[in-house]
């Protein structure tokens, strides 16, 4: 089988950026049917996944698997994608 056989390229990606300048923003506990990928350009992003809290500093990336319940908080001045 050649490398291209059997590979589906039907994936859909959505990219959105968040920027928070005034104060913290909290996205309540929830989940998505797709994988969530987030990176931090400046500031700090906090994810709560189950009992674990992930502090995501600038230059870092976090991947949340599909169907995993999580909450997100952006600190003041945070810019993410």
PDB file of N, CA, C and O in Angstrom:
ATOM      1  N   UNK A   1       0.847  -1.160   0.000  1.00  0.00           N
ATOM      2  CA  UNK A   1       0.000   0.000   0.000  1.00  0.00           C
ATOM      3  C   UNK A   1       0.902   1.235   0.000  1.00  0.00           C
ATOM      4  O   UNK A   1       1.858   1.315   0.771  1.00  0.00           O
ATOM      5  N   UNK A   2       0.593   2.185  -0.861  1.00  0.00           N
ATOM      6  CA  UNK A   2       1.365   3.432  -0.897  1.00  0.00           C
ATOM      7  C   UNK A   2       0.985   4.288   0.310  1.00  0.00           C
ATOM      8  O   UNK A   2      -0.073   4.078   0.902  1.00  0.00           O
ATOM      9  N   UNK A   3       1.830   5.248   0.682  1.00  0.00           N
ATOM     10  CA  UNK A   3       1.550   6.080   1.858  1.00  0.00           C
ATOM     11  C   UNK A   3       0.220   6.834   1.782  1.00  0.00           C
ATOM     12  O   UNK A   3      -0.342   7.176   2.822  1.00  0.00           O
ATOM     13  N   UNK A   4      -0.295   7.099   0.585  1.00  0.00           N
ATOM     14  CA  UNK A   4      -1.529   7.875   0.469  1.00  0.00           C
ATOM     15  C   UNK A   4      -2.784   7.008   0.497  1.00  0.00           C
ATOM     16  O   UNK A   4      -3.877   7.531   0.717  1.00  0.00           O
ATOM     17  N   UNK A   5      -2.663   5.737   0.286  1.00  0.00           N
ATOM     18  CA  UNK A   5      -3.832   4.867   0.281  1.00  0.00           C
ATOM     19  C   UNK A   5      -4.406   4.730   1.689  1.00  0.00           C
ATOM     20  O   UNK A   5      -3.664   4.577   2.659  1.00  0.00           O
ATOM     21  N   UNK A   6      -5.698   4.784   1.787  1.00  0.00           N
ATOM     22  CA  UNK A   6      -6.356   4.568   3.062  1.00  0.00           C
ATOM     23  C   UNK A   6      -6.285   5.749   4.025  1.00  0.00           C
ATOM     24  O   UNK A   6      -6.693   5.632   5.180  1.00  0.00           O
ATOM     25  N   UNK A   7      -5.776   6.872   3.561  1.00  0.00           N
ATOM     26  CA  UNK A   7      -5.684   8.048   4.431  1.00  0.00           C
ATOM     27  C   UNK A   7      -6.809   8.994   4.061  1.00  0.00           C
ATOM     28  O   UNK A   7      -6.889   9.461   2.925  1.00  0.00           O
ATOM     29  N   UNK A   8      -7.667   9.273   5.011  1.00  0.00           N
ATOM     30  CA  UNK A   8      -8.753  10.207   4.769  1.00  0.00           C
ATOM     31  C   UNK A   8      -8.335  11.625   5.117  1.00  0.00           C
ATOM     32  O   UNK A   8      -7.787  11.871   6.192  1.00  0.00           O
ATOM     33  N   UNK A   9      -8.586  12.531   4.235  1.00  0.00           N
ATOM     34  CA  UNK A   9      -8.248  13.928   4.483  1.00  0.00           C
ATOM     35  C   UNK A   9      -9.513  14.754   4.637  1.00  0.00           C
ATOM     36  O   UNK A   9      -9.586  15.887   4.161  1.00  0.00           O
ATOM     37  N   UNK A  10     -10.495  14.190   5.293  1.00  0.00           N
ATOM     38  CA  UNK A  10     -11.769  14.854   5.458  1.00  0.00           C
ATOM     39  C   UNK A  10     -11.896  15.578   6.785  1.00  0.00           C
ATOM     40  O   UNK A  10     -12.986  16.030   7.135  1.00  0.00           O
ATOM     41  N   UNK A  11     -10.822  15.697   7.521  1.00  0.00           N
ATOM     42  CA  UNK A  11     -10.863  16.329   8.840  1.00  0.00           C
ATOM     43  C   UNK A  11     -11.237  17.802   8.709  1.00  0.00           C
ATOM     44  O   UNK A  11     -10.855  18.475   7.752  1.00  0.00           O
ATOM     45  N   UNK A  12     -11.974  18.274   9.667  1.00  0.00           N
ATOM     46  CA  UNK A  12     -12.367  19.680   9.724  1.00  0.00           C
ATOM     47  C   UNK A  12     -11.663  20.303  10.913  1.00  0.00           C
ATOM     48  O   UNK A  12     -11.670  19.746  12.010  1.00  0.00           O
ATOM     49  N   UNK A  13     -11.059  21.453  10.696  1.00  0.00           N
ATOM     50  CA  UNK A  13     -10.384  22.169  11.772  1.00  0.00           C
ATOM     51  C   UNK A  13     -11.018  23.540  11.925  1.00  0.00           C
ATOM     52  O   UNK A  13     -11.373  24.192  10.944  1.00  0.00           O
ATOM     53  N   UNK A  14     -11.151  23.957  13.154  1.00  0.00           N
ATOM     54  CA  UNK A  14     -11.607  25.310  13.446  1.00  0.00           C
ATOM     55  C   UNK A  14     -10.545  25.963  14.310  1.00  0.00           C
ATOM     56  O   UNK A  14     -10.079  25.373  15.284  1.00  0.00           O
ATOM     57  N   UNK A  15     -10.170  27.161  13.959  1.00  0.00           N
ATOM     58  CA  UNK A  15      -9.182  27.890  14.744  1.00  0.00           C
ATOM     59  C   UNK A  15      -9.840  29.167  15.229  1.00  0.00           C
ATOM     60  O   UNK A  15     -10.435  29.915  14.453  1.00  0.00           O
ATOM     61  N   UNK A  16      -9.723  29.398  16.518  1.00  0.00           N
ATOM     62  CA  UNK A  16     -10.229  30.660  17.063  1.00  0.00           C
ATOM     63  C   UNK A  16      -9.209  31.160  18.060  1.00  0.00           C
ATOM     64  O   UNK A  16      -8.533  30.384  18.735  1.00  0.00           O
ATOM     65  N   UNK A  17      -9.117  32.442  18.137  1.00  0.00           N
ATOM     66  CA  UNK A  17      -8.182  33.045  19.078  1.00  0.00           C
ATOM     67  C   UNK A  17      -8.943  33.738  20.191  1.00  0.00           C
ATOM     68  O   UNK A  17     -10.034  34.265  19.976  1.00  0.00           O
ATOM     69  N   UNK A  18      -8.381  33.733  21.343  1.00  0.00           N
ATOM     70  CA  UNK A  18      -8.948  34.435  22.480  1.00  0.00           C
ATOM     71  C   UNK A  18      -7.952  35.489  22.924  1.00  0.00           C
ATOM     72  O   UNK A  18      -6.745  35.250  22.955  1.00  0.00           O
ATOM     73  N   UNK A  19      -8.463  36.634  23.260  1.00  0.00           N
ATOM     74  CA  UNK A  19      -7.622  37.668  23.855  1.00  0.00           C
ATOM     75  C   UNK A  19      -8.428  38.280  24.983  1.00  0.00           C
ATOM     76  O   UNK A  19      -9.603  38.610  24.817  1.00  0.00           O
ATOM     77  N   UNK A  20      -7.799  38.426  26.112  1.00  0.00           N
ATOM     78  CA  UNK A  20      -8.497  38.955  27.277  1.00  0.00           C
ATOM     79  C   UNK A  20      -7.661  40.083  27.846  1.00  0.00           C
ATOM     80  O   UNK A  20      -6.513  39.869  28.235  1.00  0.00           O
ATOM     81  N   UNK A  21      -8.226  41.294  27.900  1.00  0.00           N
ATOM     82  CA  UNK A  21      -7.478  42.437  28.382  1.00  0.00           C
ATOM     83  C   UNK A  21      -7.998  43.007  29.680  1.00  0.00           C
ATOM     84  O   UNK A  21      -7.217  43.550  30.461  1.00  0.00           O
ATOM     85  N   UNK A  22      -9.296  42.904  29.941  1.00  0.00           N
ATOM     86  CA  UNK A  22      -9.910  43.583  31.078  1.00  0.00           C
ATOM     87  C   UNK A  22      -9.806  42.800  32.379  1.00  0.00           C
ATOM     88  O   UNK A  22      -9.426  43.365  33.405  1.00  0.00           O
ATOM     89  N   UNK A  23     -10.123  41.562  32.362  1.00  0.00           N
ATOM     90  CA  UNK A  23     -10.093  40.743  33.573  1.00  0.00           C
ATOM     91  C   UNK A  23     -10.128  39.289  33.180  1.00  0.00           C
ATOM     92  O   UNK A  23     -10.152  38.972  31.990  1.00  0.00           O
ATOM     93  N   UNK A  24     -10.131  38.399  34.143  1.00  0.00           N
ATOM     94  CA  UNK A  24     -10.141  36.977  33.801  1.00  0.00           C
ATOM     95  C   UNK A  24     -11.450  36.559  33.135  1.00  0.00           C
ATOM     96  O   UNK A  24     -12.507  37.133  33.396  1.00  0.00           O
ATOM     97  N   UNK A  25     -11.361  35.562  32.283  1.00  0.00           N
ATOM     98  CA  UNK A  25     -12.531  34.978  31.639  1.00  0.00           C
ATOM     99  C   UNK A  25     -12.568  33.507  32.004  1.00  0.00           C
ATOM    100  O   UNK A  25     -11.554  32.817  31.907  1.00  0.00           O
ATOM    101  N   UNK A  26     -13.725  33.023  32.423  1.00  0.00           N
ATOM    102  CA  UNK A  26     -13.876  31.623  32.794  1.00  0.00           C
ATOM    103  C   UNK A  26     -14.890  30.972  31.857  1.00  0.00           C
ATOM    104  O   UNK A  26     -16.021  31.438  31.722  1.00  0.00           O
ATOM    105  N   UNK A  27     -14.464  29.895  31.220  1.00  0.00           N
ATOM    106  CA  UNK A  27     -15.372  29.079  30.419  1.00  0.00           C
ATOM    107  C   UNK A  27     -15.737  27.889  31.296  1.00  0.00           C
ATOM    108  O   UNK A  27     -14.858  27.138  31.719  1.00  0.00           O
ATOM    109  N   UNK A  28     -17.031  27.710  31.574  1.00  0.00           N
ATOM    110  CA  UNK A  28     -17.450  26.679  32.535  1.00  0.00           C
ATOM    111  C   UNK A  28     -17.159  25.259  32.063  1.00  0.00           C
ATOM    112  O   UNK A  28     -16.831  25.020  30.901  1.00  0.00           O
ATOM    113  N   UNK A  29     -17.289  24.339  32.990  1.00  0.00           N
ATOM    114  CA  UNK A  29     -17.073  22.925  32.738  1.00  0.00           C
ATOM    115  C   UNK A  29     -17.933  22.471  31.564  1.00  0.00           C
ATOM    116  O   UNK A  29     -19.136  22.730  31.526  1.00  0.00           O
ATOM    117  N   UNK A  30     -17.306  21.794  30.612  1.00  0.00           N
ATOM    118  CA  UNK A  30     -18.014  21.287  29.451  1.00  0.00           C
ATOM    119  C   UNK A  30     -17.094  20.385  28.660  1.00  0.00           C
ATOM    120  O   UNK A  30     -15.967  20.118  29.077  1.00  0.00           O
ATOM    121  N   UNK A  31     -17.566  19.916  27.524  1.00  0.00           N
ATOM    122  CA  UNK A  31     -16.737  19.073  26.663  1.00  0.00           C
ATOM    123  C   UNK A  31     -17.139  19.304  25.220  1.00  0.00           C
ATOM    124  O   UNK A  31     -18.192  19.879  24.943  1.00  0.00           O
ATOM    125  N   UNK A  32     -16.288  18.848  24.292  1.00  0.00           N
ATOM    126  CA  UNK A  32     -16.516  18.993  22.859  1.00  0.00           C
ATOM    127  C   UNK A  32     -16.415  17.619  22.202  1.00  0.00           C
ATOM    128  O   UNK A  32     -15.805  16.697  22.742  1.00  0.00           O
ATOM    129  N   UNK A  33     -17.020  17.508  21.042  1.00  0.00           N
ATOM    130  CA  UNK A  33     -16.931  16.241  20.307  1.00  0.00           C
ATOM    131  C   UNK A  33     -15.626  16.139  19.527  1.00  0.00           C
ATOM    132  O   UNK A  33     -15.322  15.089  18.959  1.00  0.00           O
ATOM    133  N   UNK A  34     -14.854  17.222  19.496  1.00  0.00           N
ATOM    134  CA  UNK A  34     -13.578  17.242  18.786  1.00  0.00           C
ATOM    135  C   UNK A  34     -12.433  17.452  19.767  1.00  0.00           C
ATOM    136  O   UNK A  34     -12.650  17.894  20.895  1.00  0.00           O
ATOM    137  N   UNK A  35     -11.232  17.141  19.345  1.00  0.00           N
ATOM    138  CA  UNK A  35     -10.024  17.413  20.127  1.00  0.00           C
ATOM    139  C   UNK A  35      -9.859  18.922  20.220  1.00  0.00           C
ATOM    140  O   UNK A  35     -10.098  19.635  19.245  1.00  0.00           O
ATOM    141  N   UNK A  36      -9.456  19.409  21.378  1.00  0.00           N
ATOM    142  CA  UNK A  36      -9.182  20.837  21.556  1.00  0.00           C
ATOM    143  C   UNK A  36      -7.674  21.038  21.688  1.00  0.00           C
ATOM    144  O   UNK A  36      -7.016  20.395  22.506  1.00  0.00           O
ATOM    145  N   UNK A  37      -7.152  21.926  20.882  1.00  0.00           N
ATOM    146  CA  UNK A  37      -5.739  22.267  20.897  1.00  0.00           C
ATOM    147  C   UNK A  37      -5.646  23.765  21.165  1.00  0.00           C
ATOM    148  O   UNK A  37      -6.242  24.565  20.443  1.00  0.00           O
ATOM    149  N   UNK A  38      -4.907  24.144  22.192  1.00  0.00           N
ATOM    150  CA  UNK A  38      -4.765  25.559  22.530  1.00  0.00           C
ATOM    151  C   UNK A  38      -3.304  25.875  22.792  1.00  0.00           C
ATOM    152  O   UNK A  38      -2.564  25.040  23.314  1.00  0.00           O
ATOM    153  N   UNK A  39      -2.895  27.067  22.432  1.00  0.00           N
ATOM    154  CA  UNK A  39      -1.539  27.540  22.713  1.00  0.00           C
ATOM    155  C   UNK A  39      -1.633  28.936  23.288  1.00  0.00           C
ATOM    156  O   UNK A  39      -2.623  29.640  23.087  1.00  0.00           O
ATOM    157  N   UNK A  40      -0.608  29.326  23.996  1.00  0.00           N
ATOM    158  CA  UNK A  40      -0.601  30.622  24.659  1.00  0.00           C
ATOM    159  C   UNK A  40       0.501  31.483  24.046  1.00  0.00           C
ATOM    160  O   UNK A  40       1.670  31.100  24.032  1.00  0.00           O
ATOM    161  N   UNK A  41       0.111  32.646  23.542  1.00  0.00           N
ATOM    162  CA  UNK A  41       1.088  33.596  23.013  1.00  0.00           C
ATOM    163  C   UNK A  41       1.602  34.512  24.120  1.00  0.00           C
ATOM    164  O   UNK A  41       2.796  34.803  24.193  1.00  0.00           O
ATOM    165  N   UNK A  42       0.688  34.963  24.983  1.00  0.00           N
ATOM    166  CA  UNK A  42       1.086  35.776  26.142  1.00  0.00           C
ATOM    167  C   UNK A  42       0.058  35.579  27.246  1.00  0.00           C
ATOM    168  O   UNK A  42      -1.089  35.214  26.989  1.00  0.00           O
ATOM    169  N   UNK A  43       0.485  35.824  28.470  1.00  0.00           N
ATOM    170  CA  UNK A  43      -0.404  35.648  29.614  1.00  0.00           C
ATOM    171  C   UNK A  43      -0.373  34.206  30.105  1.00  0.00           C
ATOM    172  O   UNK A  43       0.625  33.502  29.953  1.00  0.00           O
ATOM    173  N   UNK A  44      -1.486  33.782  30.697  1.00  0.00           N
ATOM    174  CA  UNK A  44      -1.562  32.420  31.225  1.00  0.00           C
ATOM    175  C   UNK A  44      -2.972  31.869  31.060  1.00  0.00           C
ATOM    176  O   UNK A  44      -3.967  32.559  31.284  1.00  0.00           O
ATOM    177  N   UNK A  45      -3.022  30.620  30.666  1.00  0.00           N
ATOM    178  CA  UNK A  45      -4.257  29.885  30.468  1.00  0.00           C
ATOM    179  C   UNK A  45      -4.289  28.764  31.491  1.00  0.00           C
ATOM    180  O   UNK A  45      -3.285  28.080  31.691  1.00  0.00           O
ATOM    181  N   UNK A  46      -5.419  28.569  32.134  1.00  0.00           N
ATOM    182  CA  UNK A  46      -5.565  27.499  33.118  1.00  0.00           C
ATOM    183  C   UNK A  46      -6.689  26.568  32.677  1.00  0.00           C
ATOM    184  O   UNK A  46      -7.797  27.011  32.376  1.00  0.00           O
ATOM    185  N   UNK A  47      -6.390  25.279  32.643  1.00  0.00           N
ATOM    186  CA  UNK A  47      -7.395  24.257  32.351  1.00  0.00           C
ATOM    187  C   UNK A  47      -7.608  23.429  33.605  1.00  0.00           C
ATOM    188  O   UNK A  47      -6.659  23.086  34.310  1.00  0.00           O
ATOM    189  N   UNK A  48      -8.861  23.114  33.871  1.00  0.00           N
ATOM    190  CA  UNK A  48      -9.188  22.151  34.918  1.00  0.00           C
ATOM    191  C   UNK A  48      -9.752  20.930  34.211  1.00  0.00           C
ATOM    192  O   UNK A  48     -10.809  21.003  33.585  1.00  0.00           O
ATOM    193  N   UNK A  49      -9.051  19.814  34.310  1.00  0.00           N
ATOM    194  CA  UNK A  49      -9.447  18.559  33.673  1.00  0.00           C
ATOM    195  C   UNK A  49      -9.560  17.528  34.781  1.00  0.00           C
ATOM    196  O   UNK A  49      -8.551  17.095  35.337  1.00  0.00           O
ATOM    197  N   UNK A  50     -10.791  17.133  35.104  1.00  0.00           N
ATOM    198  CA  UNK A  50     -10.992  16.239  36.241  1.00  0.00           C
ATOM    199  C   UNK A  50     -10.480  16.902  37.511  1.00  0.00           C
ATOM    200  O   UNK A  50     -10.865  18.031  37.816  1.00  0.00           O
ATOM    201  N   UNK A  51      -9.627  16.225  38.245  1.00  0.00           N
ATOM    202  CA  UNK A  51      -9.048  16.775  39.478  1.00  0.00           C
ATOM    203  C   UNK A  51      -7.730  17.508  39.227  1.00  0.00           C
ATOM    204  O   UNK A  51      -7.138  18.062  40.153  1.00  0.00           O
ATOM    205  N   UNK A  52      -7.283  17.508  37.997  1.00  0.00           N
ATOM    206  CA  UNK A  52      -5.992  18.097  37.661  1.00  0.00           C
ATOM    207  C   UNK A  52      -6.159  19.533  37.150  1.00  0.00           C
ATOM    208  O   UNK A  52      -7.079  19.828  36.387  1.00  0.00           O
ATOM    209  N   UNK A  53      -5.259  20.414  37.582  1.00  0.00           N
ATOM    210  CA  UNK A  53      -5.219  21.780  37.089  1.00  0.00           C
ATOM    211  C   UNK A  53      -3.944  21.955  36.281  1.00  0.00           C
ATOM    212  O   UNK A  53      -2.849  21.657  36.758  1.00  0.00           O
ATOM    213  N   UNK A  54      -4.095  22.441  35.052  1.00  0.00           N
ATOM    214  CA  UNK A  54      -2.952  22.650  34.164  1.00  0.00           C
ATOM    215  C   UNK A  54      -2.743  24.144  33.972  1.00  0.00           C
ATOM    216  O   UNK A  54      -3.621  24.828  33.446  1.00  0.00           O
ATOM    217  N   UNK A  55      -1.593  24.657  34.392  1.00  0.00           N
ATOM    218  CA  UNK A  55      -1.218  26.048  34.156  1.00  0.00           C
ATOM    219  C   UNK A  55      -0.425  26.062  32.854  1.00  0.00           C
ATOM    220  O   UNK A  55       0.620  25.416  32.761  1.00  0.00           O
ATOM    221  N   UNK A  56      -0.903  26.784  31.855  1.00  0.00           N
ATOM    222  CA  UNK A  56      -0.283  26.778  30.535  1.00  0.00           C
ATOM    223  C   UNK A  56       0.383  28.136  30.303  1.00  0.00           C
ATOM    224  O   UNK A  56      -0.311  29.114  30.022  1.00  0.00           O
ATOM    225  N   UNK A  57       1.714  28.220  30.414  1.00  0.00           N
ATOM    226  CA  UNK A  57       2.420  29.489  30.249  1.00  0.00           C
ATOM    227  C   UNK A  57       2.644  29.825  28.766  1.00  0.00           C
ATOM    228  O   UNK A  57       2.415  28.981  27.900  1.00  0.00           O
ATOM    229  N   UNK A  58       3.088  31.048  28.475  1.00  0.00           N
ATOM    230  CA  UNK A  58       3.372  31.438  27.086  1.00  0.00           C
ATOM    231  C   UNK A  58       4.353  30.471  26.419  1.00  0.00           C
ATOM    232  O   UNK A  58       5.304  29.992  27.037  1.00  0.00           O
ATOM    233  N   UNK A  59       4.089  30.202  25.142  1.00  0.00           N
ATOM    234  CA  UNK A  59       4.941  29.298  24.380  1.00  0.00           C
ATOM    235  C   UNK A  59       4.575  27.837  24.533  1.00  0.00           C
ATOM    236  O   UNK A  59       5.223  26.970  23.947  1.00  0.00           O
ATOM    237  N   UNK A  60       3.546  27.554  25.312  1.00  0.00           N
ATOM    238  CA  UNK A  60       3.132  26.167  25.558  1.00  0.00           C
ATOM    239  C   UNK A  60       1.848  25.836  24.800  1.00  0.00           C
ATOM    240  O   UNK A  60       1.086  26.714  24.396  1.00  0.00           O
ATOM    241  N   UNK A  61       1.645  24.534  24.628  1.00  0.00           N
ATOM    242  CA  UNK A  61       0.469  24.010  23.946  1.00  0.00           C
ATOM    243  C   UNK A  61      -0.183  22.980  24.855  1.00  0.00           C
ATOM    244  O   UNK A  61       0.509  22.257  25.571  1.00  0.00           O
ATOM    245  N   UNK A  62      -1.510  22.909  24.831  1.00  0.00           N
ATOM    246  CA  UNK A  62      -2.238  21.880  25.569  1.00  0.00           C
ATOM    247  C   UNK A  62      -3.224  21.215  24.605  1.00  0.00           C
ATOM    248  O   UNK A  62      -3.832  21.875  23.762  1.00  0.00           O
ATOM    249  N   UNK A  63      -3.368  19.892  24.747  1.00  0.00           N
ATOM    250  CA  UNK A  63      -4.308  19.125  23.933  1.00  0.00           C
ATOM    251  C   UNK A  63      -5.300  18.461  24.871  1.00  0.00           C
ATOM    252  O   UNK A  63      -4.915  17.723  25.777  1.00  0.00           O
ATOM    253  N   UNK A  64      -6.584  18.729  24.647  1.00  0.00           N
ATOM    254  CA  UNK A  64      -7.654  18.111  25.428  1.00  0.00           C
ATOM    255  C   UNK A  64      -8.374  17.138  24.500  1.00  0.00           C
ATOM    256  O   UNK A  64      -8.938  17.559  23.490  1.00  0.00           O
ATOM    257  N   UNK A  65      -8.364  15.849  24.822  1.00  0.00           N
ATOM    258  CA  UNK A  65      -9.027  14.864  23.954  1.00  0.00           C
ATOM    259  C   UNK A  65     -10.529  15.134  23.823  1.00  0.00           C
ATOM    260  O   UNK A  65     -11.134  15.763  24.691  1.00  0.00           O
ATOM    261  N   UNK A  66     -11.111  14.657  22.743  1.00  0.00           N
ATOM    262  CA  UNK A  66     -12.552  14.767  22.520  1.00  0.00           C
ATOM    263  C   UNK A  66     -13.305  14.105  23.670  1.00  0.00           C
ATOM    264  O   UNK A  66     -12.859  13.099  24.221  1.00  0.00           O
ATOM    265  N   UNK A  67     -14.451  14.683  24.023  1.00  0.00           N
ATOM    266  CA  UNK A  67     -15.355  14.142  25.036  1.00  0.00           C
ATOM    267  C   UNK A  67     -14.801  14.179  26.457  1.00  0.00           C
ATOM    268  O   UNK A  67     -15.360  13.531  27.341  1.00  0.00           O
ATOM    269  N   UNK A  68     -13.715  14.920  26.702  1.00  0.00           N
ATOM    270  CA  UNK A  68     -13.151  15.040  28.045  1.00  0.00           C
ATOM    271  C   UNK A  68     -13.646  16.350  28.659  1.00  0.00           C
ATOM    272  O   UNK A  68     -13.432  17.428  28.105  1.00  0.00           O
ATOM    273  N   UNK A  69     -14.306  16.238  29.803  1.00  0.00           N
ATOM    274  CA  UNK A  69     -14.856  17.409  30.469  1.00  0.00           C
ATOM    275  C   UNK A  69     -13.728  18.283  31.013  1.00  0.00           C
ATOM    276  O   UNK A  69     -12.784  17.789  31.630  1.00  0.00           O
ATOM    277  N   UNK A  70     -13.843  19.594  30.774  1.00  0.00           N
ATOM    278  CA  UNK A  70     -12.814  20.527  31.222  1.00  0.00           C
ATOM    279  C   UNK A  70     -13.396  21.941  31.364  1.00  0.00           C
ATOM    280  O   UNK A  70     -14.443  22.259  30.799  1.00  0.00           O
ATOM    281  N   UNK A  71     -12.702  22.758  32.119  1.00  0.00           N
ATOM    282  CA  UNK A  71     -13.041  24.179  32.264  1.00  0.00           C
ATOM    283  C   UNK A  71     -11.782  24.967  31.927  1.00  0.00           C
ATOM    284  O   UNK A  71     -10.667  24.479  32.109  1.00  0.00           O
ATOM    285  N   UNK A  72     -11.969  26.189  31.434  1.00  0.00           N
ATOM    286  CA  UNK A  72     -10.848  27.004  30.981  1.00  0.00           C
ATOM    287  C   UNK A  72     -10.932  28.390  31.595  1.00  0.00           C
ATOM    288  O   UNK A  72     -12.015  28.968  31.688  1.00  0.00           O
ATOM    289  N   UNK A  73      -9.789  28.926  32.015  1.00  0.00           N
ATOM    290  CA  UNK A  73      -9.735  30.299  32.524  1.00  0.00           C
ATOM    291  C   UNK A  73      -8.559  31.026  31.880  1.00  0.00           C
ATOM    292  O   UNK A  73      -7.438  30.519  31.848  1.00  0.00           O
ATOM    293  N   UNK A  74      -8.836  32.221  31.371  1.00  0.00           N
ATOM    294  CA  UNK A  74      -7.804  33.067  30.796  1.00  0.00           C
ATOM    295  C   UNK A  74      -7.533  34.205  31.767  1.00  0.00           C
ATOM    296  O   UNK A  74      -8.454  34.912  32.179  1.00  0.00           O
ATOM    297  N   UNK A  75      -6.268  34.380  32.131  1.00  0.00           N
ATOM    298  CA  UNK A  75      -5.888  35.484  33.002  1.00  0.00           C
ATOM    299  C   UNK A  75      -5.929  36.794  32.224  1.00  0.00           C
ATOM    300  O   UNK A  75      -5.906  36.796  30.993  1.00  0.00           O
ATOM    301  N   UNK A  76      -5.989  37.877  32.930  1.00  0.00           N
ATOM    302  CA  UNK A  76      -5.974  39.201  32.315  1.00  0.00           C
ATOM    303  C   UNK A  76      -4.746  39.344  31.417  1.00  0.00           C
ATOM    304  O   UNK A  76      -3.645  38.960  31.811  1.00  0.00           O
ATOM    305  N   UNK A  77      -4.924  39.895  30.211  1.00  0.00           N
ATOM    306  CA  UNK A  77      -3.828  40.114  29.283  1.00  0.00           C
ATOM    307  C   UNK A  77      -3.417  38.902  28.473  1.00  0.00           C
ATOM    308  O   UNK A  77      -2.417  38.946  27.756  1.00  0.00           O
ATOM    309  N   UNK A  78      -4.184  37.806  28.576  1.00  0.00           N
ATOM    310  CA  UNK A  78      -3.827  36.568  27.880  1.00  0.00           C
ATOM    311  C   UNK A  78      -4.270  36.616  26.415  1.00  0.00           C
ATOM    312  O   UNK A  78      -5.358  37.095  26.095  1.00  0.00           O
ATOM    313  N   UNK A  79      -3.410  36.112  25.544  1.00  0.00           N
ATOM    314  CA  UNK A  79      -3.747  35.930  24.129  1.00  0.00           C
ATOM    315  C   UNK A  79      -3.437  34.489  23.782  1.00  0.00           C
ATOM    316  O   UNK A  79      -2.304  34.033  23.943  1.00  0.00           O
ATOM    317  N   UNK A  80      -4.442  33.770  23.305  1.00  0.00           N
ATOM    318  CA  UNK A  80      -4.292  32.345  22.984  1.00  0.00           C
ATOM    319  C   UNK A  80      -4.806  32.059  21.586  1.00  0.00           C
ATOM    320  O   UNK A  80      -5.397  32.919  20.934  1.00  0.00           O
ATOM    321  N   UNK A  81      -4.575  30.856  21.146  1.00  0.00           N
ATOM    322  CA  UNK A  81      -5.122  30.385  19.875  1.00  0.00           C
ATOM    323  C   UNK A  81      -5.524  28.958  20.036  1.00  0.00           C
ATOM    324  O   UNK A  81      -6.016  28.345  19.088  1.00  0.00           O
TER     325      UNK A  81
END
